[in-house]
Amino acid sequence: VFTVKPDAMGKPYRAKSRTVVLGNLEQRTWSKAERYAPVLGSTSARLLAAQAVSKGRVLKQGDCKNAFCQPDLPDDEIVIVIPPKGCPFSPPGTYWKLNKTLYGLSRSPHHWYEKLTGALTRLGFKPCDHDPCLLRATPLPGQPPITIGIYVDDFAYFSESDEVEKWFETKMAKEFTVDFMGPVSYFLGCRYDWIRDTDGDLTLHMSQ
């Protein structure tokens, strides 16, 4: 599948290609619970932004690359696929047995969510009671906490401490291939405009 990813203004930003499994041809039927992967709610995203502004901090954003290609497939989930047409590494009659998930598989979102939240749990993050995709941790003694909101492979985060934010970025980079994009400018369909006045007070304008 070939796509062109737009920027915040809707202009072409980056060309992407993905090998996608025809999940509609899967022979195994999974229950909703086996396929389920929660995402950050819009109310939680606004709460996260409000918390950041109340502390005078700008939300930062990150993107995990090739998210659905990272989790390992369990031994009891055997998936055999036909290579894409024109694949230079696969002669006619060749089939692939997947070792990892791919885009299109019914359980790929679930496996990615489990991998990402598992890594965050090991770093000390705990989910909010009302939204499992809003998490917080206090990793460094004597330092303020860090809060993160995750939506599939995109996430936004902030801490009152630059040191804590740097700790988080270093740890995440060891777990995944991550593109840290600085202040949030476009997240979950909303544009974020950050304004800091001459007195140092921070204001955020969110729009669609």
Disulfide bonds with the S-S distance in Angstrom:
none
